Every structure is written in C-alpha cells, then in structure tokens.
Amino acid sequence: MTKLRKLWTEQRGQDIAEYAVMLAVILVIVVGAIRLVGSNANNVFSAAASSIQ
C-alpha cells in the first residue's frame, strides 16, 4: 500500500502517466489513419485491376 501511495505522490510517476496517455492518443490516430488510407487504397487498386481486365 505504501508503494502505491508513493507512486501516486511521486512527480516522475505522473510524467510517465502523461507520456503513456499521449502515446495512446497518438497510436489511436495512427491506426485510424492507416485504416482509412488502407481502405481507400484497396478501392483504388480494385478499380485499377478491374479496368485492366
């Protein structure tokens, strides 16, 4: 219990938590962008492939 209280009041622990939250937000944005670009790229390649055939 004292370790938990120590982590709660320690300033370095708060910095680590802030970095973890920022990293999670960045990852959500990156994954969303990749999924959006991936689906659009798939549509473009499918249209190109059907026009070639």
Phi and psi in degrees as GROMACS dihedral restraints (atoms count N, CA, C in turn):
[ dihedral_restraints ]
;  ai    aj    ak    al  type     phi  dphi    fc
    3     4     5     6     1   -69.1    20    10
    4     5     6     7     1   -32.6    20    10
    6     7     8     9     1   -65.6    20    10
    7     8     9    10     1   -39.7    20    10
    9    10    11    12     1   -65.1    20    10
   10    11    12    13     1   -43.4    20    10
   12    13    14    15     1   -64.3    20    10
   13    14    15    16     1   -38.4    20    10
   15    16    17    18     1   -65.3    20    10
   16    17    18    19     1   -42.8    20    10
   18    19    20    21     1   -65.4    20    10
   19    20    21    22     1   -35.9    20    10
   21    22    23    24     1   -66.4    20    10
   22    23    24    25     1   -37.7    20    10
   24    25    26    27     1   -92.8    20    10
   25    26    27    28     1   -12.5    20    10
   27    28    29    30     1   -75.5    20    10
   28    29    30    31     1   134.2    20    10
   30    31    32    33     1   -70.5    20    10
   31    32    33    34     1   -37.0    20    10
   33    34    35    36     1   -63.1    20    10
   34    35    36    37     1   -36.3    20    10
   36    37    38    39     1   -63.4    20    10
   37    38    39    40     1   -35.6    20    10
   39    40    41    42     1   -68.5    20    10
   40    41    42    43     1   -38.2    20    10
   42    43    44    45     1   -62.4    20    10
   43    44    45    46     1   -41.9    20    10
   45    46    47    48     1   -64.0    20    10
   46    47    48    49     1   -40.7    20    10
   48    49    50    51     1   -65.0    20    10
   49    50    51    52     1   -39.9    20    10
   51    52    53    54     1   -63.9    20    10
   52    53    54    55     1   -42.4    20    10
   54    55    56    57     1   -64.1    20    10
   55    56    57    58     1   -37.5    20    10
   57    58    59    60     1   -65.0    20    10
   58    59    60    61     1   -40.5    20    10
   60    61    62    63     1   -65.9    20    10
   61    62    63    64     1   -43.9    20    10
   63    64    65    66     1   -62.0    20    10
   64    65    66    67     1   -41.2    20    10
   66    67    68    69     1   -63.3    20    10
   67    68    69    70     1   -40.9    20    10
   69    70    71    72     1   -64.2    20    10
   70    71    72    73     1   -41.5    20    10
   72    73    74    75     1   -64.5    20    10
   73    74    75    76     1   -44.0    20    10
   75    76    77    78     1   -62.3    20    10
   76    77    78    79     1   -41.6    20    10
   78    79    80    81     1   -64.1    20    10
   79    80    81    82     1   -39.6    20    10
   81    82    83    84     1   -62.9    20    10
   82    83    84    85     1   -42.3    20    10
   84    85    86    87     1   -65.5    20    10
   85    86    87    88     1   -43.7    20    10
   87    88    89    90     1   -65.2    20    10
   88    89    90    91     1   -45.0    20    10
   90    91    92    93     1   -63.8    20    10
   91    92    93    94     1   -41.1    20    10
   93    94    95    96     1   -62.7    20    10
   94    95    96    97     1   -42.2    20    10
   96    97    98    99     1   -65.3    20    10
   97    98    99   100     1   -41.1    20    10
   99   100   101   102     1   -65.2    20    10
  100   101   102   103     1   -41.3    20    10
  102   103   104   105     1   -65.7    20    10
  103   104   105   106     1   -39.3    20    10
  105   106   107   108     1   -66.3    20    10
  106   107   108   109     1   -48.3    20    10
  108   109   110   111     1   -67.2    20    10
  109   110   111   112     1   -37.3    20    10
  111   112   113   114     1   -63.0    20    10
  112   113   114   115     1   -43.1    20    10
  114   115   116   117     1   -70.1    20    10
  115   116   117   118     1   -38.3    20    10
  117   118   119   120     1   -67.5    20    10
  118   119   120   121     1   -40.1    20    10
  120   121   122   123     1   -64.7    20    10
  121   122   123   124     1   -38.7    20    10
  123   124   125   126     1   -62.4    20    10
  124   125   126   127     1   -41.6    20    10
  126   127   128   129     1   -64.4    20    10
  127   128   129   130     1   -41.4    20    10
  129   130   131   132     1   -64.3    20    10
  130   131   132   133     1   -45.9    20    10
  132   133   134   135     1   -67.0    20    10
  133   134   135   136     1   -36.2    20    10
  135   136   137   138     1   -65.7    20    10
  136   137   138   139     1   -41.0    20    10
  138   139   140   141     1   -66.5    20    10
  139   140   141   142     1   -39.5    20    10
  141   142   143   144     1   -65.9    20    10
  142   143   144   145     1   -41.1    20    10
  144   145   146   147     1   -67.0    20    10
  145   146   147   148     1   -38.8    20    10
  147   148   149   150     1   -71.8    20    10
  148   149   150   151     1   -30.5    20    10
  150   151   152   153     1   -74.9    20    10
  151   152   153   154     1   -27.4    20    10
  153   154   155   156     1   -71.6    20    10
  154   155   156   157     1   -40.3    20    10
